[in-house]
Amino acid sequence: MNSIERSLNDQSRFIHKKSVTWRDLEGKLTCLDLETSEYFVFSSVARFIWLAINTGCSLLEVQQQVSLQYKIDTERARQDVISFATDLQNQGLIIQC
């Protein structure tokens, strides 16, 4: 577990960085970091988590939504959400509120 994962909790909320622009088209979500020119494409669960995070949901709320949407147990959903949120932070796409 890295320092970012340790700093996350169920009430953590995020916003995307101002330098990140994104679009949700045809079931795929694309993100572009205008500072680094890095381009990302998310589909399926990653897309679902990104959209939930960007509506202001806490990690707990995102975990619950993922569990219900994909019919997986809450612990698996928690691990997936925290892992993806950590990856997004490491890539510099989101910041914790």
N, C-alpha and C positions, 0 to 999 in steps of 0.2 A: 504494500500500500504506500503510495507516494504522498507528499505533503499536501497536494491538492485534494486527493481523496479523503485525507484525514480532516480537512477543513470543511468538507461537505456534510450537511445533515439534512434531515427530512424537510426542514423549513427553508432550505437554501433556494433562492430565486435568482434568475439570470436575465440579462438582456444581451442582445448581440451588439458587438462593437459598432460604433458609428461608421467605421470604415468598411463594414461588411454590408453588402447589398445582397438580397436573395429574392428568388422567385419560385413559386410552386406551379409547375406546368406539367400537365399530362401524367400525374402520379409520381413525378420526380421533382425533387427540390434542388435548386442550384444556388450555391453561395459563391460570391467573389469578394475576396479581401482586397480592397482597392489600394491598401498600403503595400501589400506584398505581391499582388497580382496572382495570388494562389486561388485556384478554382476547385470547388468541391461539388460533388453530386451525391445526394442522399436519396435512397428509395426505401420503401417499406417501413420497418420499425424506426430507422434513423430519421426518416422524414416525419413520422408521427411524433417522435420525441421532440424534434426541432420545433414543430408547430406548437406543441403543448408548452414548451419552454417559452416561446415567444408570445404566448398569450398571458404570461405572468404566473403560470402555475408553479407551485412549489415542487420540489423533487418528490415529495410524498404524493402529491396530486398526480404528477406525471406517472409515478410508479403504479398507482391505482388504475389510471386510464390504460396503461400498457397491459396490465394484468387482465383487465376486462376485455379489451379489444382483441388481444391475441390469445386469450384463454390459457394463460400461464400462471403458475403460483406467484404469490407476491414477492417471495425472496428472490426468485429468478428475475422478476421484473425489476426489483431493486438493484440487483447486481448489474443488469443491462443498462439501466438508466444512469447509475453512478459512473459506470465505465464510459458511456458515451459522453456524459457531461464533462468528465475528466478529459477525454480526448478533445472535446470542443474547446475547453479552456487551454489545454496544451497547444492547440493550433492557433490560439488567439482569436477565436471566432466569437466567444461569449465572455462576459465578465459577471462576476457575482454582485448582486445588488446589496 
